[in-house]
């Protein structure tokens, strides 16, 4: 799978404005407390088509607690996609 390449305006939002890092193939991981700000900023950039939301449960390990990764993808036309994800605790 090829690495995700964000459109220039979304890339500026992710890296310069919010200081997030991109995860290869999945886009940026957004902290829970920045999710609404991030989503609102994407909407202001014209990303107003919701493509999908998927969740994956990761059971607890010795190193990490029980958690869920929620993955999103939004789009604007012509086709510019922005995938991103958020870690949330279960319960």
N, C-alpha and C positions, 0 to 999 in steps of 0.2 A: 504494500500500500504506500502510495506517495505521501510525502509530508504535506500537511495542510498549509496553504498559502492564503493568508487573509487579504482582502482588498485593502488598499492603502489607508482609507479613512478608518476602517475598523482596526487595522494594525496600529494606527496612531492612538486610537482610543484605548486599546488593550495595553500597549507598552508605555506610551508617554503619559497619558492622562491618569490611568489607573494603576500603572506599575505592575501589571500582571505578567506572568510568563506563559509562553505557549508550550503545550505538550505535543510532541510529534504525533501526527495522525488524528488528534482529537481536538485541537484548538486549545484555547486558554482554560485553565481551571480558575473559576471565579470564587472568591470567598463568599460564604453565605451572607455576610453582612453587606456585601457590595452587589448582590444579585439584582436587586431592583434598580439601583443606579445604573448598572451595566445594561440591563434590558431596556431601560428608558432611553439611554444614550444611543443604543442601536436603533431603536424605533425612530428617534430624532434624525438618524442618518438614512432613514428610509427602509430599514429592514422590518417590514410589517407583515411578512408572510411567515406563519409558524409552520415549520416543516414536520418536526417531531419532538417528542420528549420520551426518553426511555430511562428506566432505572435498573441498576444492577446491585444486588445485595452482596456484600463482602463480610462473611462471618469474622468474628474476633480471632486474632492470632496472639502469640506471645508479645509481639511488638505493637500491634494496632488494635483499636477497639472495633466492635461491631459497627458497621457503617454502610451507607448506600451512596453510590455514585449516580447522580442524575445528569443525563446528557441531553443537550438541546441542539437544535439547528434552526436558524432563521434565515430568511432569504429576502432579497429585493430584486426587482426586475430591472434590466435584464439580469440573468442568473449570476448573482453574487451571493454566496453562502457564507455564514459564520457559524461554525460549530463551537460549543463551549460546554463546560460541565461544572458541577457543584457537588462537593462532598457534604453529606448530611448525616448526623447520627441517627441510628434507628430509634424508634419509640418517640 
